[in-house]
Amino acid sequence: MRIVKFSLLFLALVTILGNHTPSAIPSCREIVESMLDSIKNIKTQTYSLKSTERVGDRLLFAESHVKINYYPKKIYFKSPPKGFEVLWVTGTNKGNAVVHSKTLPMMNLDLDPYGSIMRKDQHHTIFDLGTHYIGSVIANTILKSPKDFDKHFTYAGVITWNKIECYQLIIEYPEYKYIEYVVGKGETVTSIAQKLNTSDFKIRYKNDLSSYFGTIKEGKKLTIPIPYSNKGIMYIDKKTALPINLKVYDEQGLFEAYEFYNMKTNVKFAEDEFSKSFKAYSF
């Protein structure tokens, strides 16, 4: 479903931004359009990730290896420093992820990807892994104020990061603010965040809902950040047109940062690569 939504978002943005012929020095619009086009065409993806996420007053650091098949959705996630692996496949295991931890080497756990154990101190769910999520947030942000693209997006030239030439984009929203939101029937923090294109984690933190992941009482008033952040800095690989470095800021400073290494797209996976029996896994 997320893949279909992103394809529709891209088509809408092509209409808004225009279909440009790339020039020697691309405009900011051309860079964004090319990035969204490249993301739309990804069917499989592997990469290593270094993440920084602010939880309370602390910055938490993590490293992981990720494999994603988008059609249908299959996810493998490994965190060597923490010693656990996660496997999730559409239509299997009652929607739960299979989790293996070195602290419990003789057994696997079946955990809800949206539940408190897997979400503890995490800004995102495993479904937000990969560049499709980044593309969706950017696309939705543009669609909410299409006439203000040049006000919010700035091309800041070419920069070399990790020996890769990248386009640097600055995304700024000085009108970033918190609004009061009245919860509707059957809504959760996650559904509200998706609806308003903002941070699930920040809603929880601001409203003392860090450990609650169920339906919220109808009529409850929440404080919601709009839009996702007030500033972002993104590096886009010139060759692949994919985002490989992203820093996100809010009124307190750095909120989250993600660095992608050894990214490969549209790779061919083995038939059993998203199964517990795959020889390279510990399940």
ABEGO torsion letter per residue (X at the ends): XAAAAAAAAAAAAAAAAEBBBBBABBBAAAAAAAAAAAAAABABBBBBBBBBBBBEABBBBBBBBBBBBAOBBBBBBBBAAAGBBBBBBBGBGGGBBBBBBAABAABBBBBBAABAAAABGBABBAAABEAAAAAAAAAAAAAABAAAAAAABBBAEBBBBGGBBBBBBBBBBAABBBBBBBBBBGBBAAAAAAAAGBBAAAAAAAAGAAABABBBBBGBBBBBBOBABABBBBBBBAAAGBBABBBBBBAAEBABBBBBBGBBBGBBBBAAAABAABAABAX
